Amino acid sequence: MEALKGLEAVAEAELREVPSVRGGGLLASGGVKFQFAPDPLAQRAEGQGDWDRLSRLRGAVAIYRVETWDVPRPKALLGHQVLGEVLDYLRSVVQMGGHGSFRLSAAGKDSETFTRLTEEIEAQLELPHHPEEGELLIRVRQSEQGEGWEILARITPRPLSARAWRTCNMSGGLNATIAYAMHKLSGVRERDRVFNPMCGSGTLLIERSLLGPLDALVGVDISPEAVACSRSNIASARRQIEVAQIDALNTGLPDRSFDLIITDLPWGDAVGTHGGNSELYPLFLQEMDRLSARTGRLCILTHEIKLFERVLTEQSRWHAKELFQVYSGGHYPKCYLLSK
């Protein structure tokens, strides 16, 4: 299992909920290696449910099936017997995942050895080779123990973070895997009234809706384009969520309306400016204090870390703890959970 840097523990906790997962542990490369009992490919009738369950994980970036061959160098993978085993292994993944093309990721992938391996996969599996966008991502690397070579095959045609419901993207849009982690670490409660100000493309709204029942779920954004984008994604996800074009600082909603307020504040690059955020952040904390219940929680993701932490020291109503810092598109935003 591959996870975003900073969210490994969240992804592993979700993985542990799959009944047939056995063993495992964090790897130096930032992933988690685990085993099935039984192997879903060895006992397909019993294992299809496990395979489907893994393909629906929401806290991970990707799941790979891994096989290791005790060979000294990649060239040995082209030997007649080993190559047949490699092709059978990859064929079984394609049969389960429904991939329509493939690509190869390996150090020296343009070498004669990997060029020939690519040709064999394309010919024997009758699978087109798309070097940049191939659906079956095949990674070849030396094993963690340094003995033999591993071939990892991603079990889904797209990364798990690329949600099927997403029909609309916006500049600066939130990664759905991060949205999932924000909700899990903020607490998922059936009686929560949840508010998502500055909802953008609706990612936080949809991810919460998919986590189970709650009392209310409302999103607002001042941008008509964002509201239209949210509604498109919500319809694609077949969810019933209320979204309105309203300024988050002037909603007109009653005091104490929500138990959890959760948002991805402007970072000052793709959305907003640093100067604008200096004015926005204090006003936002003040208004969310009004809208939240006396025991309410406020979950905030931001890349304006110095600004946000300075604003926190200048007020006394909210108390914050850091939930995580995550890698996201060249940035390292932090997520905070605030309570009163």
C-alpha positions as CSV (number, residue, x, y, z in Angstrom):
1,M,0.0,0.0,0.0
2,E,1.3,3.4,-1.0
3,A,0.2,6.4,1.2
4,L,0.7,10.2,1.1
5,K,3.7,11.2,3.2
6,G,2.2,12.3,6.5
7,L,-0.9,10.1,6.2
8,E,0.7,6.6,6.5
9,A,-1.0,5.9,9.9
10,V,-4.4,6.9,8.6
11,A,-4.1,4.7,5.6
12,E,-2.8,1.7,7.6
13,A,-5.7,2.0,10.1
14,E,-8.2,1.8,7.3
15,L,-6.3,-1.2,5.8
16,R,-6.6,-3.0,9.1
17,E,-10.4,-3.0,8.7
18,V,-10.1,-5.4,5.8
19,P,-10.8,-8.8,7.6
20,S,-8.4,-10.9,5.6
21,V,-5.4,-8.6,5.9
22,R,-2.6,-10.3,7.9
23,G,0.7,-9.1,9.2
24,G,2.3,-6.0,7.7
25,G,4.1,-2.9,8.8
26,L,5.5,0.4,7.6
27,L,8.3,0.2,5.1
28,A,11.3,2.5,4.7
29,S,9.8,3.6,1.3
30,G,6.7,5.0,3.0
31,G,4.4,2.1,2.2
32,V,2.8,-0.8,4.0
33,K,3.4,-4.4,3.1
34,F,0.8,-7.0,4.1
35,Q,-0.5,-10.4,3.2
36,F,-3.9,-12.0,2.6
37,A,-5.4,-15.0,4.3
38,P,-6.2,-16.5,1.8
39,D,-4.6,-14.9,-1.2
40,P,-7.5,-13.6,-3.3
41,L,-5.8,-14.5,-6.5
42,A,-5.1,-18.1,-5.4
43,Q,-8.7,-18.5,-4.3
44,R,-10.6,-16.2,-6.6
45,A,-14.1,-17.2,-5.6
46,E,-13.5,-16.3,-2.0
47,G,-11.1,-13.4,-2.7
48,Q,-13.1,-11.2,-5.1
49,G,-14.6,-9.4,-2.2
50,D,-11.2,-8.7,-0.7
51,W,-10.0,-7.4,-4.0
52,D,-13.0,-5.1,-4.4
53,R,-12.7,-3.9,-0.8
54,L,-9.0,-2.9,-1.4
55,S,-10.0,-1.1,-4.6
56,R,-12.4,1.1,-2.5
57,L,-9.9,2.2,0.2
58,R,-10.0,5.9,0.6
59,G,-7.0,6.7,2.8
60,A,-4.4,5.2,0.5
61,V,-2.9,6.4,-2.8
62,A,-2.6,3.0,-4.4
63,I,-2.5,-0.8,-3.7
64,Y,-0.1,-3.0,-5.5
65,R,0.3,-6.8,-5.8
66,V,3.9,-7.6,-5.2
67,E,5.9,-10.6,-6.4
68,T,9.6,-11.2,-5.9
69,W,12.0,-13.2,-8.1
70,D,15.3,-14.5,-6.7
71,V,17.4,-13.2,-9.6
72,P,20.6,-11.2,-9.5
73,R,19.7,-8.5,-12.0
74,P,16.6,-7.4,-14.1
75,K,18.0,-9.1,-17.2
76,A,17.3,-12.4,-15.6
77,L,13.6,-11.6,-15.6
78,L,13.7,-12.3,-19.4
79,G,14.7,-15.9,-18.9
80,H,12.1,-18.3,-20.4
81,Q,10.7,-19.7,-17.2
82,V,10.9,-16.5,-15.1
83,L,9.4,-14.4,-18.0
84,G,6.4,-16.8,-18.2
85,E,5.9,-16.4,-14.4
86,V,6.0,-12.6,-14.7
87,L,3.5,-12.6,-17.6
88,D,1.1,-14.9,-15.7
89,Y,1.3,-12.7,-12.7
90,L,0.6,-9.5,-14.6
91,R,-2.2,-11.2,-16.5
92,S,-4.0,-12.2,-13.3
93,V,-3.9,-8.6,-12.1
94,V,-5.3,-7.3,-15.4
95,Q,-8.1,-9.9,-15.2
96,M,-9.1,-8.7,-11.8
97,G,-8.6,-5.0,-12.3
98,G,-9.8,-4.5,-15.9
99,H,-6.8,-2.4,-17.0
100,G,-6.8,-1.3,-20.6
101,S,-3.1,-0.3,-21.0
102,F,0.2,-0.4,-19.1
103,R,3.3,1.6,-18.3
104,L,6.6,0.7,-16.7
105,S,8.4,2.5,-13.9
106,A,12.0,1.4,-13.2
107,A,15.4,2.8,-12.9
108,G,16.9,2.6,-16.4
109,K,13.5,1.9,-17.9
110,D,14.9,2.9,-21.4
111,S,17.6,0.2,-21.2
112,E,17.6,-2.7,-23.6
113,T,16.4,-5.1,-20.8
114,F,13.3,-3.0,-19.9
115,T,12.6,-2.2,-23.6
116,R,12.4,-5.9,-24.3
117,L,10.3,-6.6,-21.2
118,T,7.9,-3.9,-22.3
119,E,7.6,-5.5,-25.8
120,E,6.9,-8.9,-24.3
121,I,4.2,-7.6,-22.0
122,E,2.6,-5.7,-24.9
123,A,2.7,-8.7,-27.2
124,Q,1.8,-11.5,-24.7
125,L,-0.9,-9.6,-22.7
126,E,-2.2,-7.8,-25.8
127,L,-2.1,-4.6,-23.7
128,P,-1.2,-1.3,-25.3
129,H,1.9,0.4,-23.9
130,H,1.2,4.1,-22.9
131,P,4.4,5.4,-21.3
132,E,2.8,8.3,-19.5
133,E,-0.9,7.3,-18.9
134,G,-0.9,3.5,-18.9
135,E,-3.5,2.1,-16.5
136,L,-1.5,-0.9,-15.3
137,L,1.4,0.8,-13.4
138,I,4.2,-1.8,-13.2
139,R,7.1,-0.9,-10.9
140,V,10.3,-2.9,-11.0
141,R,12.8,-2.5,-8.1
142,Q,15.3,-4.4,-6.0
143,S,13.6,-6.0,-3.0
144,E,13.6,-4.3,0.4
145,Q,16.1,-7.0,1.7
146,G,18.4,-6.4,-1.3
147,E,18.0,-10.0,-2.5
148,G,16.1,-10.5,-5.8
149,W,13.8,-8.1,-7.7
150,E,10.3,-7.1,-7.0
151,I,7.6,-6.4,-9.6
152,L,4.7,-4.3,-8.2
153,A,1.4,-4.1,-10.2
154,R,-1.2,-1.5,-9.2
155,I,-4.5,-3.3,-8.8
156,T,-6.7,-0.4,-10.0
157,P,-6.5,1.4,-13.3
158,R,-6.3,4.8,-11.6
159,P,-4.9,5.9,-8.2
160,L,-7.3,5.4,-5.3
161,S,-7.2,9.1,-4.6
162,A,-8.7,9.8,-8.1
163,R,-12.3,9.4,-7.0
164,A,-14.8,8.0,-9.6
165,W,-17.3,10.7,-8.6
166,R,-15.1,13.6,-9.6
167,T,-16.4,15.2,-12.8
168,C,-15.2,18.7,-12.0
169,N,-11.8,20.0,-10.9
170,M,-10.9,23.5,-9.7
171,S,-7.5,25.1,-9.3
172,G,-6.2,24.4,-5.8
173,G,-8.8,21.7,-5.3
174,L,-8.3,19.4,-2.3
175,N,-6.9,15.9,-2.6
176,A,-9.8,13.5,-1.6
177,T,-7.4,11.3,0.4
178,I,-6.5,14.3,2.6
179,A,-10.2,15.2,3.0
180,Y,-10.8,11.6,4.2
181,A,-8.0,11.9,6.7
182,M,-9.3,15.3,8.0
183,H,-12.7,13.8,8.7
184,K,-11.4,10.6,10.3
185,L,-9.1,12.5,12.7
186,S,-11.7,15.2,13.5
187,G,-14.2,12.5,14.6
188,V,-17.1,11.0,12.7
189,R,-20.2,11.2,14.8
190,E,-23.8,10.4,13.8
191,R,-25.3,13.4,15.6
192,D,-22.9,15.9,14.0
193,R,-24.1,19.0,12.2
194,V,-21.2,19.6,9.7
195,F,-20.5,22.8,7.9
196,N,-17.9,23.3,5.1
197,P,-17.3,26.9,4.4
198,M,-15.3,27.7,1.2
199,C,-16.3,24.3,-0.1
200,G,-14.7,24.6,-3.5
201,S,-15.4,21.5,-5.6
202,G,-17.2,19.7,-2.7
203,T,-14.5,17.2,-1.8
204,L,-14.9,17.6,2.0
205,L,-18.7,17.4,1.7
206,I,-18.7,14.2,-0.4
207,E,-16.0,12.4,1.7
208,R,-18.0,13.1,4.9
209,S,-21.3,11.9,3.3
210,L,-19.6,8.6,2.3
211,L,-18.4,8.0,5.9
212,G,-21.9,7.4,7.3
213,P,-25.0,9.2,8.7
214,L,-25.1,12.6,10.3
215,D,-27.6,15.2,11.3
216,A,-26.8,17.9,8.8
217,L,-24.2,18.6,6.1
218,V,-24.0,22.1,4.5
219,G,-21.5,23.8,2.2
220,V,-21.1,27.4,1.0
221,D,-18.8,29.2,-1.3
222,I,-18.8,32.8,-2.6
223,S,-17.9,31.7,-6.1
224,P,-20.7,30.6,-8.4
225,E,-18.2,28.4,-10.4
226,A,-17.3,26.6,-7.2
227,V,-20.9,26.0,-6.3
228,A,-21.6,24.7,-9.8
229,C,-18.6,22.4,-9.5
230,S,-19.6,21.1,-6.1
231,R,-23.1,20.3,-7.3
232,S,-21.7,18.5,-10.4
233,N,-19.5,16.3,-8.2
234,I,-22.3,15.8,-5.6
235,A,-24.7,14.6,-8.3
236,S,-22.0,12.3,-9.7
237,A,-21.5,10.8,-6.2
238,R,-25.3,10.4,-5.9
239,R,-25.4,12.3,-2.6
240,Q,-28.0,14.7,-1.1
241,I,-25.9,17.7,0.2
242,E,-27.0,21.3,0.5
243,V,-24.6,23.8,-1.2
244,A,-25.3,27.5,-1.5
245,Q,-23.5,30.6,-3.0
246,I,-22.9,32.5,0.2
247,D,-19.9,34.4,1.7
248,A,-18.5,32.2,4.5
249,L,-18.1,35.3,6.7
250,N,-21.6,36.5,6.2
251,T,-23.8,33.4,6.1
252,G,-26.7,34.8,8.1
253,L,-27.0,31.4,9.8
254,P,-28.0,31.3,13.5
255,D,-25.5,31.1,16.3
256,R,-24.3,27.6,17.4
257,S,-25.6,26.0,14.2
258,F,-22.8,23.4,13.8
259,D,-20.8,20.7,15.8
260,L,-18.0,20.4,13.3
261,I,-16.7,23.1,10.9
262,I,-14.2,21.8,8.4
263,T,-12.4,23.6,5.7
264,D,-9.4,24.0,3.4
265,L,-8.5,27.7,3.8
266,P,-6.9,29.6,0.9
267,W,-3.2,29.0,0.8
268,G,-2.3,32.3,-0.9
269,D,-1.1,30.8,-4.3
270,A,-3.7,29.1,-6.4
271,V,-6.5,30.6,-4.3
272,G,-6.2,33.9,-2.4
273,T,-3.2,36.0,-1.6
274,H,-1.0,36.3,1.5
275,G,-2.2,39.8,2.1
276,G,-5.8,38.8,1.8
277,N,-5.3,35.9,4.1
278,S,-3.9,38.1,6.8
279,E,-7.3,39.8,6.9
280,L,-9.3,36.7,6.3
281,Y,-7.9,34.3,8.9
282,P,-8.7,36.3,12.1
283,L,-12.2,37.1,10.8
284,F,-12.8,33.5,9.9
285,L,-11.9,32.2,13.4
286,Q,-14.2,34.8,14.9
287,E,-17.2,33.9,12.7
288,M,-16.7,30.2,13.1
289,D,-16.7,30.7,16.9
290,R,-20.2,32.2,16.5
291,L,-21.4,29.4,14.2
292,S,-20.1,26.5,16.2
293,A,-21.6,24.8,19.2
294,R,-20.2,25.4,22.7
295,T,-18.4,22.1,22.4
296,G,-17.8,22.5,18.7
297,R,-14.7,21.5,16.7
298,L,-13.0,23.3,13.9
299,C,-10.7,21.5,11.5
300,I,-8.5,23.6,9.3
301,L,-6.0,22.7,6.5
302,T,-3.7,25.4,5.4
303,H,-0.3,26.1,3.9
304,E,-0.1,29.5,5.5
305,I,1.4,27.9,8.6
306,K,3.3,30.9,10.1
307,L,0.3,33.2,9.5
308,F,-2.2,30.8,11.0
309,E,-0.1,30.0,14.1
310,R,0.4,33.8,14.6
311,V,-3.3,34.4,14.3
312,L,-3.9,31.7,16.9
313,T,-1.6,33.4,19.4
314,E,-3.5,36.6,19.0
315,Q,-6.9,35.2,20.1
316,S,-8.0,33.1,23.1
317,R,-11.2,31.5,22.1
318,W,-9.8,28.6,20.1
319,H,-7.2,26.0,21.3
320,A,-5.4,24.1,18.6
321,K,-3.6,20.8,18.1
322,E,-1.8,19.7,15.0
323,L,-3.2,16.6,13.4
324,F,-0.8,16.1,10.5
325,Q,1.5,17.6,7.9
326,V,1.1,16.1,4.5
327,Y,2.8,16.3,1.1
328,S,0.3,17.7,-1.4
329,G,1.4,18.8,-4.9
330,G,4.7,20.3,-4.0
331,H,3.4,21.8,-0.7
332,Y,3.4,20.7,2.9
333,P,0.2,22.0,4.4
334,K,-0.7,21.3,8.1
335,C,-4.1,20.2,9.5
336,Y,-5.2,21.5,12.9
337,L,-8.1,20.6,15.1
338,L,-9.4,23.5,17.2
339,S,-11.6,23.3,20.2
340,K,-13.0,25.9,22.6
